[in-house]
Amino acid sequence: MHTYEVLVDIKESIGLLNNDFRSGTSRYEIDAESRKLVDGMARLQARNEHPNGVEYDVRVTRLLR
């Protein structure tokens, strides 16, 4: 098991009737057996924290442990 640092760029809708969006980046430390599994786990965590997100761009930046 390894710990990866992951940054997820998130574009969130802030209005139902208009095209206003907010962009930001969230940082996560994800424990996984392989880097291949990290993308999906980080995307799921970002979706749970930002349910109004319309785009999630996952970047694994480094291996921590």
C-alpha positions in Angstrom: 0.0 0.0 0.0 1.3 3.5 -0.9 0.2 7.0 -0.2 -0.1 9.4 -3.2 -0.6 13.1 -3.2 -3.4 14.0 -5.7 -4.6 17.4 -6.9 -8.1 17.6 -8.4 -9.0 20.7 -10.4 -12.8 21.2 -10.0 -15.2 23.3 -12.0 -18.5 23.8 -10.1 -21.8 25.1 -11.3 -22.9 27.9 -9.0 -26.3 28.7 -10.6 -29.1 26.6 -11.9 -30.4 29.1 -14.5 -27.1 30.6 -15.7 -23.7 29.5 -16.8 -21.7 30.7 -13.8 -18.9 28.5 -12.6 -16.4 28.4 -9.9 -13.0 26.8 -10.3 -10.7 25.5 -7.6 -8.2 22.8 -6.7 -8.5 20.2 -3.8 -5.6 18.3 -2.5 -5.9 14.7 -1.3 -3.7 12.0 0.2 -4.9 8.7 -1.2 -3.9 5.3 0.0 -3.9 2.7 -2.8 -2.1 -0.4 -4.0 -1.3 1.2 -7.4 -1.3 4.5 -9.1 -4.0 3.2 -11.5 -6.5 3.0 -8.7 -5.7 6.5 -7.4 -7.5 8.4 -10.2 -10.9 6.8 -9.5 -10.6 7.1 -5.7 -9.7 10.8 -5.9 -12.4 11.5 -8.4 -15.0 9.8 -6.1 -13.8 11.8 -3.1 -13.9 15.1 -5.0 -17.4 14.3 -6.3 -18.6 13.6 -2.7 -17.1 16.9 -1.5 -18.2 19.0 -4.5 -21.5 17.5 -5.8 -22.2 20.4 -8.1 -18.9 19.8 -10.0 -19.2 19.5 -13.7 -15.5 18.8 -14.5 -12.9 16.9 -12.4 -9.3 16.9 -13.6 -7.2 14.5 -11.5 -3.4 14.8 -11.3 -1.3 12.5 -9.2 1.6 14.6 -8.3 3.9 12.4 -6.2 4.3 9.3 -4.1 4.4 10.2 -0.4 5.0 6.8 1.2 
